Amino acid sequence: MLTRIRGSRLIDPKLAGGPSASREASDLWFRDETIVNPPATPTKPDLDIDATGCVTMAGGIDLHTHIGGGKVTLARMLLQDQMPPWREARPEGASSPALSQFLPAAATTASRYLDMGYTTCLEPAMIPCNARSAHAEMADVRGIDTGGYCLLGNDDVLLQLIAENADQRIINAYVAWMVMATRCIAVKVVNPGGINAFKFNTRSFDVDSPHPKNGVTPGQIIRVLSRAVYEIGFAHPLHIHCSNLGVPGNIASTLATIEAADGYPIHLTHAQFHCYGTDGPYKFSSAASQLVDAMRKHSNVTIDVGQIQFGQTVTISADAMHQYQNIKHATPRKSVLVDIECEAGCGVVPFRYRRRQFVHSLQWAIGLELFLMVDDPSRVFLTTDHPNGGPFTAYPHLLALLADRSLRETALAEINSDAAASSSLKGIEREYTLDDIATMTRTAPANILGLSDRGTLASGTIADVVVYRTQDNIENMFRIPEMVFKAGKLIRQKGGNVNSTRSVDRTLAADLQHSTIEFESNQIADFRSRYAKNGTFALDRLWIYEDEMEEVLGSRLQSAGLRSTSEGASA
């Protein structure tokens, strides 16, 4: 089927001509699932859509959103008395996306993402022993392609190998095997070593703190894992949840984490929660400028923000150490802490961000400072760390704050006055353009994840296409697109379903079968033996087979996430 979207402005910095090309109306053609060049001769399309007065972008990509796995299930069980019927995505009568419920069911999650023009979402913390469950749940997020990051860095096997000063080649083999077994696309580390140390009654753990049993420090874990990720050839850098999340003064740990990577590419996730100083009467201040300065010096660093939104949400994290510390702030007063095998942990703590509370107001301002102070939109990514900072449905509201200085200043006047006075936000004049937005939410996430088939409107890529009606009100514009095409099929129109035919969505996963990584039989035997001594089931049971993904879990595997050979193989 040949489709033409006619007369809209194509917003894609990667297209020939760059940002200036997006100012003129143009046509976009795609045949079946693939975007194609305009026909050389006059051709009548099977579907011809007049999109005059609109802008067209590639489908959005969210590289960090908690939409699957045991932690989400635990949160729903804990807060079932707080939740509306699962079919509802927002309370009756609510109009603002910032008011959306924070734990929608899988099907509702899909419709809310599609309603904003997002077509690909990545679950950033997939514990190996829970990978099947997470993939199965994400398969129910229908209409969205998904993927996961394999959670390592607190598992006993890796910590033992580091403590024994194992050859990097052996560690690379272990990391590669775990990512392939769990059908993930990248590697995540949460509070490196700290979750494991918490099980030995350690209650604080900094970048240079030795583990109470094996002596390994977070700095060592970061150095070894970031090198492994790069040498194996994953496109996405080591995805790091730094030490001391939410602790005043934690900017020192964040800067130490950057140094520990030794120049290897790293991605600091929900950076707002790791960007605090201790200045001022409240001993809590913004350190956004320090992180931005460090990013200027270290081109190997990218971040996503983890912007908070005011209102009720729930924090879910593998970082059991800091979730334990947050129990006293739970609203309502209940929580869950779980130790999972010997791989990681899980903490679920409900939380309400209050607009007039100093710390919460300053957290809100710090996130916006990071967005606006990082000059390059390809190095900072739009996230709320859903649901930790707030629901992902707040993205249109956040884009409006970034694109409209007057709206931002109005919002700044409504927060705690001391926090507003402590923030540099008022003096920042920058406003995001549509090209900046397309870069931050489409082009750059595709590049950093190694998704060469999406994130752009270039010929030969998958036809994940979104048409927005041009409006002065950016929030309204990005809240509900005119049309959303998934793999060339029109599936949403003005917030309503168009095609109810169930298609099998894709799970984006790294395929290392033809890489330079070799899995020697003696290495696998050693990993198997170590895992058996620390876990309750065999290592081989972690492996998810390709036919199992589609026939049992309900999603097709698509190879993705590896660097091209032209990018080199060493730092």
C-alpha positions as CSV (number, residue, x, y, z in Angstrom):
1,M,0.0,0.0,0.0
2,L,1.4,3.4,-1.1
3,T,0.6,6.3,1.3
4,R,1.3,10.0,0.9
5,I,1.0,12.6,3.6
6,R,0.7,15.9,1.7
7,G,1.4,19.5,2.6
8,S,2.9,19.3,6.1
9,R,6.2,20.5,7.4
10,L,8.6,17.6,8.0
11,I,10.4,18.1,11.3
12,D,13.6,16.0,11.2
13,P,17.1,17.4,11.7
14,K,18.5,14.4,9.9
15,L,16.8,15.1,6.6
16,A,18.7,16.7,3.7
17,G,18.9,20.4,4.3
18,G,18.9,20.2,8.1
19,P,16.6,22.2,10.3
20,S,16.0,24.9,7.7
21,A,14.3,22.3,5.4
22,S,11.5,21.8,8.0
23,R,10.2,25.4,7.4
24,E,8.7,24.4,4.0
25,A,5.7,22.2,3.4
26,S,6.6,18.9,1.8
27,D,5.2,15.4,1.1
28,L,6.1,12.2,2.9
29,W,5.7,8.8,1.1
30,F,5.7,5.3,2.5
31,R,5.0,1.9,1.0
32,D,3.7,-0.7,3.4
33,E,6.0,-0.5,6.4
34,T,8.8,1.6,4.9
35,I,9.3,5.3,4.1
36,V,10.3,5.8,0.5
37,N,11.6,8.6,-1.7
38,P,8.9,10.5,-3.6
39,P,8.1,8.8,-6.9
40,A,10.2,10.1,-9.9
41,T,7.0,10.3,-12.0
42,P,3.5,11.4,-11.1
43,T,1.9,8.6,-9.1
44,K,-1.4,8.2,-7.4
45,P,-1.1,6.9,-3.9
46,D,-3.5,4.3,-2.4
47,L,-4.0,6.6,0.6
48,D,-3.6,10.4,0.1
49,I,-3.8,12.5,3.2
50,D,-4.0,16.3,3.2
51,A,-2.0,17.5,6.2
52,T,-1.9,21.2,5.4
53,G,-1.3,23.2,8.5
54,C,0.4,20.3,10.3
55,V,3.9,19.1,11.1
56,T,5.1,15.6,10.7
57,M,7.6,13.8,12.9
58,A,8.9,10.3,13.3
59,G,7.4,8.3,16.2
60,G,8.7,9.3,19.6
61,I,11.2,7.1,21.5
62,D,11.2,7.0,25.3
63,L,14.5,5.6,26.5
64,H,13.7,5.3,30.2
65,T,10.2,4.4,31.4
66,H,9.2,1.7,33.9
67,I,6.4,0.0,32.1
68,G,7.0,-3.7,32.8
69,G,8.3,-6.2,35.4
70,G,7.8,-7.1,39.0
71,K,8.3,-3.7,40.5
72,V,5.3,-2.3,38.5
73,T,3.2,-5.3,39.6
74,L,4.1,-4.8,43.2
75,A,3.3,-1.1,43.0
76,R,-0.2,-1.9,41.6
77,M,-0.8,-4.4,44.3
78,L,0.3,-2.0,47.0
79,L,-1.8,0.9,45.8
80,Q,-4.9,-0.9,44.4
81,D,-7.1,1.1,46.8
82,Q,-5.7,4.3,45.2
83,M,-6.3,3.3,41.6
84,P,-9.3,3.9,39.3
85,P,-10.6,1.1,37.1
86,W,-7.7,0.0,34.9
87,R,-9.4,1.0,31.7
88,E,-9.2,4.7,32.8
89,A,-6.0,6.7,32.0
90,R,-7.0,9.8,33.8
91,P,-9.6,10.7,36.5
92,E,-13.0,11.6,35.1
93,G,-13.2,15.2,34.1
94,A,-9.5,15.8,34.2
95,S,-8.0,17.6,31.2
96,S,-4.3,18.1,31.9
97,P,-1.9,15.3,31.0
98,A,0.0,16.2,34.2
99,L,-3.1,14.8,36.1
100,S,-3.0,11.4,34.5
101,Q,-2.9,8.4,36.7
102,F,0.6,7.1,37.4
103,L,0.2,3.4,37.1
104,P,-2.1,2.6,34.1
105,A,-2.5,-1.0,32.9
106,A,-0.4,-2.2,30.0
107,A,-3.1,-1.6,27.4
108,T,-3.8,1.9,28.7
109,T,-0.1,2.6,28.8
110,A,0.1,1.9,25.1
111,S,-2.9,4.1,24.2
112,R,-1.5,7.0,26.2
113,Y,1.9,6.7,24.6
114,L,0.3,6.5,21.1
115,D,-1.9,9.5,21.9
116,M,1.3,11.6,22.4
117,G,2.9,10.1,19.2
118,Y,5.3,7.7,20.9
119,T,5.9,4.3,19.2
120,T,8.9,2.9,21.0
121,C,9.6,2.6,24.7
122,L,12.4,1.1,26.7
123,E,12.1,-0.5,30.2
124,P,15.4,0.5,31.9
125,A,15.7,-2.1,34.7
126,M,15.1,-5.7,33.7
127,I,16.4,-8.1,36.4
128,P,17.6,-11.3,34.6
129,C,15.6,-13.7,36.7
130,N,12.4,-11.6,36.0
131,A,13.1,-11.0,32.3
132,R,10.3,-13.4,31.1
133,S,7.7,-11.7,33.2
134,A,8.8,-8.2,32.1
135,H,8.8,-9.1,28.4
136,A,5.3,-10.7,28.7
137,E,3.9,-7.6,30.4
138,M,5.4,-5.3,27.8
139,A,4.0,-7.5,25.0
140,D,0.6,-6.3,26.3
141,V,1.6,-2.7,25.6
142,R,0.1,-3.2,22.2
143,G,1.1,-0.9,19.3
144,I,4.4,0.0,20.9
145,D,7.8,-1.6,20.2
146,T,9.7,-2.3,23.4
147,G,13.1,-3.3,24.8
148,G,14.8,-3.7,28.1
149,Y,18.1,-3.0,29.8
150,C,19.7,-5.9,31.6
151,L,20.4,-5.0,35.3
152,L,23.9,-5.9,36.4
153,G,26.5,-4.6,38.8
154,N,24.9,-5.9,42.0
155,D,24.8,-9.6,41.1
156,D,27.2,-11.8,43.0
157,V,28.8,-13.4,40.0
158,L,29.9,-10.1,38.5
159,L,31.1,-8.8,41.8
160,Q,33.1,-12.0,42.4
161,L,34.8,-11.7,39.0
162,I,35.7,-8.0,39.7
163,A,37.0,-8.9,43.2
164,E,39.2,-11.6,41.7
165,N,40.6,-9.2,39.1
166,A,39.3,-11.4,36.3
167,D,40.5,-10.7,32.8
168,Q,38.3,-8.1,31.0
169,R,37.7,-10.7,28.3
170,I,35.9,-13.0,30.8
171,I,33.8,-10.2,32.2
172,N,32.8,-9.1,28.7
173,A,31.7,-12.7,27.9
174,Y,29.6,-12.8,31.1
175,V,27.9,-9.4,30.4
176,A,27.3,-10.4,26.7
177,W,25.8,-13.7,27.7
178,M,23.4,-12.2,30.2
179,V,22.2,-9.5,27.8
180,M,21.6,-12.1,25.1
181,A,19.9,-14.6,27.5
182,T,17.4,-11.9,28.7
183,R,16.8,-10.5,25.2
184,C,17.9,-7.0,26.2
185,I,19.4,-4.2,24.2
186,A,21.6,-2.5,26.8
187,V,23.1,-2.7,30.3
188,K,21.9,-0.9,33.4
189,V,23.6,-0.5,36.8
190,V,21.7,0.8,39.8
191,N,23.6,2.2,42.8
192,P,26.7,0.2,41.7
193,G,27.4,-2.4,44.4
194,G,25.1,-0.6,46.9
195,I,22.1,-2.9,46.5
196,N,24.3,-5.9,47.3
197,A,26.0,-4.0,50.2
198,F,22.6,-3.2,51.6
199,K,22.1,-6.9,52.2
200,F,25.1,-6.8,54.5
201,N,23.6,-4.1,56.6
202,T,25.4,-1.2,54.8
203,R,23.2,1.9,54.8
204,S,25.3,4.4,52.8
205,F,27.7,3.7,49.9
206,D,29.7,6.2,47.9
207,V,31.7,5.8,44.7
208,D,34.9,4.9,46.6
209,S,33.3,2.8,49.3
210,P,34.6,-0.8,49.5
211,H,32.0,-3.5,49.6
212,P,31.8,-5.0,53.2
213,K,32.4,-8.6,51.9
214,N,34.4,-8.5,48.6
215,G,36.0,-5.0,48.8
216,V,34.8,-3.9,45.4
217,T,34.0,-0.2,45.0
218,P,31.3,1.4,42.8
219,G,34.1,3.1,40.9
220,Q,35.6,-0.3,39.9
221,I,32.1,-1.6,38.9
222,I,31.5,1.5,36.7
223,R,35.0,1.2,35.1
224,V,34.7,-2.5,34.3
225,L,31.1,-2.4,33.1
226,S,31.5,0.8,30.9
227,R,34.5,-0.8,29.3
228,A,32.6,-4.1,28.8
229,V,29.6,-2.4,27.2
230,Y,31.9,-0.5,24.8
231,E,34.2,-3.4,23.9
232,I,31.2,-5.8,23.3
233,G,29.8,-3.2,20.9
234,F,26.5,-2.1,22.4
235,A,25.4,1.2,20.9
236,H,23.9,2.5,24.2
237,P,26.5,3.4,26.8
238,L,26.4,1.9,30.3
239,H,23.1,3.3,31.7
240,I,23.9,4.4,35.2
241,H,21.7,5.2,38.2
242,C,24.4,6.9,40.4
243,S,25.2,6.4,44.0
244,N,23.4,8.5,46.7
245,L,20.1,9.2,44.8
246,G,18.2,12.1,46.3
247,V,20.9,12.9,48.9
248,P,21.9,16.6,49.4
249,G,25.4,17.0,48.2
250,N,25.3,14.0,45.8
251,I,26.7,16.1,43.0
252,A,30.1,15.0,44.3
253,S,29.1,11.3,43.7
254,T,27.8,12.1,40.2
255,L,31.1,13.9,39.2
256,A,33.1,11.0,40.7
257,T,31.0,8.6,38.6
258,I,31.9,10.4,35.5
259,E,35.6,10.2,36.4
260,A,35.3,6.5,37.2
261,A,34.3,5.8,33.6
262,D,37.8,6.6,32.4
263,G,36.5,8.2,29.2
264,Y,34.2,5.3,28.1
265,P,30.7,6.4,27.1
266,I,28.2,6.5,29.9
267,H,24.6,7.6,30.2
268,L,23.5,9.1,33.6
269,T,19.8,8.5,34.1
270,H,17.3,10.6,36.0
271,A,20.1,13.1,36.5
272,Q,17.9,15.6,38.3
273,F,17.9,13.2,41.3
274,H,21.7,13.2,41.3
275,C,22.3,17.0,41.0
276,Y,22.0,18.4,44.5
277,G,24.3,20.7,46.5
278,T,24.2,21.7,50.2
279,D,24.2,25.5,50.0
280,G,21.6,27.8,51.5
281,P,19.6,27.8,54.7
282,Y,17.9,24.5,53.9
283,K,21.3,22.8,53.1
284,F,19.8,21.8,49.7
285,S,20.6,23.5,46.5
286,S,20.9,23.1,42.7
287,A,24.1,21.7,41.3
288,A,22.8,21.7,37.7
289,S,25.5,24.0,36.5
290,Q,28.2,21.7,37.9
291,L,26.9,18.8,36.0
292,V,26.5,20.8,32.8
293,D,30.1,22.1,33.2
294,A,31.3,18.4,33.6
295,M,29.4,17.4,30.4
296,R,31.2,20.2,28.5
297,K,34.5,18.7,29.6
298,H,33.5,15.0,29.1
299,S,32.0,14.4,25.7
300,N,31.4,10.8,26.6
301,V,28.5,11.7,28.9
302,T,24.8,11.9,28.1
303,I,21.9,12.3,30.5
304,D,18.2,12.0,30.8
305,V,16.5,14.3,33.3
306,G,13.8,12.5,35.3
307,Q,11.7,15.7,35.6
308,I,9.3,15.7,38.5
309,Q,5.7,16.6,38.3
310,F,3.6,17.9,41.2
311,G,1.0,15.5,42.6
312,Q,0.7,11.9,43.7
313,T,2.9,9.2,42.2
314,V,4.8,6.1,43.3
315,T,8.6,5.6,43.3
316,I,9.7,2.1,42.2
317,S,13.4,1.3,42.1
318,A,15.9,-1.5,42.4
319,D,17.8,0.8,44.7
320,A,16.6,-0.8,47.9
321,M,19.2,1.1,50.0
322,H,17.7,4.5,49.2
323,Q,14.1,3.3,49.0
324,Y,14.6,2.1,52.6
325,Q,15.7,5.6,53.5
326,N,12.6,7.0,51.8
327,I,10.0,4.9,53.7
328,K,9.6,7.7,56.2
329,H,8.4,10.0,53.4
330,A,5.8,7.5,52.0
331,T,2.4,9.0,51.2
332,P,0.3,7.1,51.9
333,R,2.2,5.4,54.7
334,K,2.9,2.0,53.2
335,S,5.8,0.5,51.2
336,V,7.4,-2.7,49.9
337,L,11.0,-3.7,50.0
338,V,12.2,-6.9,48.4
339,D,15.5,-8.7,48.0
340,I,15.5,-10.5,44.6
341,E,17.7,-13.6,44.3
342,C,21.3,-12.2,44.6
343,E,20.8,-10.0,41.6
344,A,19.3,-6.8,42.9
345,G,16.5,-5.5,45.1
346,C,13.2,-3.6,44.7
347,G,11.6,-0.8,46.7
348,V,8.1,0.6,46.2
349,V,7.3,3.8,48.0
350,P,4.3,6.0,47.2
351,F,5.1,9.7,47.1
352,R,3.4,13.0,46.6
353,Y,5.4,16.0,45.2
354,R,4.0,19.2,46.7
355,R,4.2,22.5,44.8
356,R,4.7,24.6,47.9
357,Q,7.3,22.4,49.5
358,F,10.9,23.9,49.2
359,V,12.7,20.6,48.2
360,H,10.1,19.5,45.8
361,S,9.9,22.9,44.1
362,L,13.6,23.1,43.8
363,Q,13.7,19.5,42.3
364,W,11.2,20.7,39.7
365,A,13.4,23.7,38.9
366,I,16.6,21.7,38.7
367,G,15.2,19.4,36.1
368,L,14.2,22.3,33.9
369,E,17.7,23.9,34.4
370,L,19.3,20.8,33.1
371,F,17.1,20.7,30.0
372,L,17.8,24.3,29.2
373,M,21.5,24.6,30.2
374,V,22.7,21.6,28.1
375,D,23.1,23.3,24.8
376,D,23.1,20.1,22.7
377,P,19.6,18.5,22.6
378,S,21.2,15.3,21.4
379,R,22.8,14.8,24.9
380,V,19.8,15.4,27.1
381,F,16.6,13.3,26.9
382,L,13.0,13.8,28.0
383,T,12.1,11.5,30.9
384,T,10.1,11.7,34.1
385,D,11.6,8.4,35.1
386,H,8.0,7.2,35.0
387,P,6.4,6.9,37.5
388,N,9.2,8.0,39.9
389,G,9.2,11.7,39.0
390,G,5.6,11.6,37.7
391,P,3.6,10.1,34.8
392,F,5.0,10.0,31.3
393,T,1.7,11.6,30.2
394,A,3.2,14.9,31.4
395,Y,5.5,15.1,28.4
396,P,3.3,17.5,26.4
397,H,3.3,19.8,29.5
398,L,7.0,19.6,29.9
399,L,7.6,20.4,26.2
400,A,5.5,23.5,26.6
401,L,7.6,24.6,29.6
402,L,10.7,24.2,27.5
403,A,9.3,25.9,24.4
404,D,7.6,28.8,26.0
405,R,9.5,31.0,28.4
406,S,6.4,33.0,29.5
407,L,4.7,29.8,30.5
408,R,7.8,28.7,32.4
409,E,8.0,31.9,34.3
410,T,4.3,31.7,35.2
411,A,4.9,28.2,36.6
412,L,8.0,29.4,38.4
413,A,5.9,32.0,40.2
414,E,3.5,29.3,41.5
415,I,6.1,27.2,43.3
416,N,7.7,27.7,46.8
417,S,9.1,31.3,46.7
418,D,12.4,30.4,48.4
419,A,13.0,27.6,45.9
420,A,12.2,30.0,43.0
421,A,14.6,32.5,44.4
422,S,17.3,29.8,44.7
423,S,16.9,28.7,41.1
424,S,18.7,30.2,38.1
425,L,15.6,29.2,36.0
426,K,14.2,32.7,35.8
427,G,17.3,34.0,34.0
428,I,17.3,31.4,31.3
429,E,15.9,32.8,28.0
430,R,16.3,29.7,25.9
431,E,13.2,28.2,24.2
432,Y,13.2,24.9,22.5
433,T,12.4,24.8,18.8
434,L,10.5,22.0,17.1
435,D,13.8,20.8,15.7
436,D,15.2,20.7,19.3
437,I,12.1,18.6,20.3
438,A,12.5,16.3,17.4
439,T,16.2,15.8,18.2
440,M,15.6,15.1,21.9
441,T,12.6,12.8,21.5
442,R,13.3,11.1,18.2
443,T,16.7,11.4,16.4
444,A,19.0,11.3,19.4
445,P,17.3,8.4,21.3
446,A,17.4,6.4,18.1
447,N,21.1,7.2,17.6
448,I,22.2,6.4,21.2
449,L,20.2,3.1,21.2
450,G,21.5,2.0,17.8
451,L,18.0,2.0,16.3
452,S,19.0,2.8,12.7
453,D,15.5,2.0,11.4
454,R,13.6,4.7,13.3
455,G,13.7,8.1,14.8
456,T,13.8,9.8,11.4
457,L,11.7,10.3,8.3
458,A,14.5,9.3,6.0
459,S,13.9,6.9,3.2
460,G,14.4,3.3,4.1
461,T,13.3,3.6,7.7
462,I,10.2,2.1,9.4
463,A,7.1,4.2,8.8
464,D,6.4,5.2,12.4
465,V,5.0,8.6,11.6
466,V,3.1,11.2,13.6
467,V,1.2,14.2,12.3
468,Y,0.5,17.1,14.7
469,R,-1.8,20.0,14.1
470,T,0.3,23.2,14.3
471,Q,-0.9,25.3,17.3
472,D,0.5,28.1,19.4
473,N,-0.2,26.1,22.5
474,I,2.6,23.5,22.4
475,E,0.9,21.4,25.2
476,N,-2.3,21.0,23.2
477,M,-0.3,20.4,20.0
478,F,1.6,17.4,21.5
479,R,-1.1,16.1,23.7
480,I,-3.2,14.4,20.9
481,P,-1.8,14.1,17.3
482,E,-4.0,14.2,14.3
483,M,-2.7,10.8,13.1
484,V,-0.3,8.1,14.3
485,F,1.1,5.5,11.9
486,K,2.8,2.4,13.3
487,A,4.8,0.5,10.7
488,G,2.8,2.3,7.9
489,K,-0.6,1.4,9.4
490,L,-2.9,4.2,10.7
491,I,-3.7,3.1,14.2
492,R,-4.7,6.3,16.0
493,Q,-6.6,9.4,14.9
494,K,-7.3,12.3,17.2
495,G,-7.0,10.1,20.2
496,G,-9.2,7.3,18.9
497,N,-8.5,3.8,17.6
498,V,-8.6,3.4,13.9
499,N,-7.4,-0.1,13.3
500,S,-8.1,-2.7,16.0
501,T,-6.3,-5.5,14.2
502,R,-3.7,-7.0,16.6
503,S,-0.2,-7.0,15.2
504,V,2.8,-8.6,16.9
505,D,5.0,-5.8,18.1
506,R,8.8,-5.9,18.2
507,T,11.1,-6.5,21.1
508,L,14.4,-4.7,20.3
509,A,17.3,-6.8,21.5
510,A,21.0,-7.2,20.8
511,D,22.1,-10.2,18.8
512,L,25.7,-11.0,19.4
513,Q,25.8,-14.3,17.6
514,H,28.0,-12.9,14.9
515,S,30.1,-10.5,17.1
516,T,33.7,-10.9,18.1
517,I,32.6,-12.1,21.6
518,E,33.3,-15.8,22.0
519,F,31.6,-17.8,24.6
520,E,34.1,-20.5,25.6
521,S,32.6,-23.6,27.1
522,N,34.8,-23.4,30.2
523,Q,33.7,-19.8,30.8
524,I,30.0,-20.7,30.6
525,A,30.6,-23.6,32.9
526,D,32.3,-21.3,35.4
527,F,29.4,-18.8,35.2
528,R,26.9,-21.7,35.6
529,S,28.7,-22.9,38.7
530,R,29.0,-19.4,40.3
531,Y,25.3,-18.7,39.6
532,A,24.2,-22.0,41.1
533,K,26.0,-21.2,44.4
534,N,24.1,-17.9,44.7
535,G,20.8,-18.3,43.0
536,T,17.8,-20.7,43.4
537,F,17.7,-21.9,39.8
538,A,20.1,-22.8,37.0
539,L,21.7,-20.1,34.9
540,D,20.5,-21.8,31.7
541,R,16.9,-21.1,32.7
542,L,17.6,-17.4,32.1
543,W,17.9,-18.0,28.4
544,I,14.8,-16.9,26.4
545,Y,14.6,-18.6,23.0
546,E,13.4,-16.7,19.9
547,D,10.4,-18.9,19.3
548,E,9.4,-18.5,23.0
549,M,9.4,-14.7,22.6
550,E,6.8,-14.8,19.8
551,E,4.8,-17.9,20.6
552,V,4.6,-17.7,24.4
553,L,5.5,-14.1,25.4
554,G,3.8,-12.5,22.3
555,S,6.5,-10.3,20.7
556,R,8.8,-10.6,17.7
557,L,12.5,-10.2,18.2
558,Q,14.3,-7.6,16.2
559,S,18.1,-7.3,16.2
560,A,19.2,-3.9,17.3
561,G,21.4,-1.9,19.6
562,L,24.9,-2.6,18.3
563,R,27.4,0.0,17.0
564,S,28.3,-0.1,13.4
565,T,31.8,-1.4,12.7
566,S,32.8,2.0,11.4
567,E,32.5,3.4,14.9
568,G,35.6,1.5,16.1
569,A,36.1,-1.0,18.9
570,S,38.2,0.8,21.5
571,A,38.0,3.9,23.6
